[in-house]
Amino acid sequence: LRDFLLVYNRMTELCFRHCVCNLNYRLLTGREESCLDSCAARLVRANHRLMGAYVGLMPALLQRRAAEHGGPAGPSGLPGSPEPAPGPAESSP
C-alpha cells in the first residue's frame, strides 16, 4: 500500500507540474484537464508494463537466488534462513 501511495503521489506531482500553468482559478481549464488525463494515462500504462515485466521475471530471479545460496527457496520466495545461533542453554564445551 505504501509503494502504491508513493507512486500515486509522484504521478500526481509530476502531472500537476507539467500540466497546470495558472493557479489564479479554482477550476482547471479544458486544456489543463486533457493534459492531466493524458499524462496520468501514460504513467499508468507505463507502470502496468513495468509490473508485467517484473511479474514475468520474478520466478527466474527467485530460482537464481535459491541456487546461489545452495538451498531451497523459503515460503516467501527468498532463500531459507540460516540455522539459528546457539543460545545460552546450547553453549559449546
N, C-alpha and C positions, 0 to 999 in steps of 0.2 A: 504494500500500500504506500509505503514511504517513497519507493522508487517511482511509482506511478505519479504521485503528487509532485515530485521533483521534476519529472518530465513535463507534466502538465503546466507547472509554473514557469518553466523555462520556455515552453512553447508560447504561452500567453505573453510573456515579456518580449520575446523576440518578435512575434507578430504585431504586438501593440507598437513597439518602437519602429517597426518597418512601415506600418500602415496608417497610424493615427498621427496626423500632422498638426491639427488645430484643436487646442483644448479650450477654445472660447465658447463652445456649445455643449450642451448636455447630451444631445443625441449625435450619433455618428452620421456622417454624410453617406450617400449611396456608394460613392467611390471607396470610402474607408471600409464600409461594411463588406463590399465584394472583395476587397483586398484581404481583409481578415479571413473571410470564408476560404478563399483560395490558399492563403498562407497556412491556415490550420489543416486544410485537406492535404496539402503537400507533405506537411510534417507527420501527419497521422499515417499516410501511405508509406512514407519512408520508415517510420517506426514499425509498422506491420512487416515490411520486407526484412528489416533487421532482426526482428523477433523470429520470423520464419527461418531465417538462416541460422540463428542461434539454436533453435529447437532442432534443426536438422543436424547440426554439428555436435551437439551436446553428447549423444551416446558415444560417438567416436572419441571425444575428449575424455570422458569418464573411463572408457576402456583403456586408453593410453595411460592415464594416471594410475589405474589399478595395476597395469603391467609394470610401470616404472617402480612402484612401491612393492612389488612382488607379492601382493595379496589380493584377495577378492574385494570387490567394492562393498562398502558398508550399505546400510539401509538408506542413507541419504545420498548415495551415489558417490560418496567420497571413499577413499581407501580406508580400510579398517584401522581402528585406533591401536596404538602400540600397547603392549602389556603394561599394566599399572606398576608403578614403582613400589617396592615393598614398604609397608608402613612400620611403625614401631614394634608391632607384635610379630612381624615377619623378618626381623633383622637377621642378617647372615652372621655366622660364627666367626 
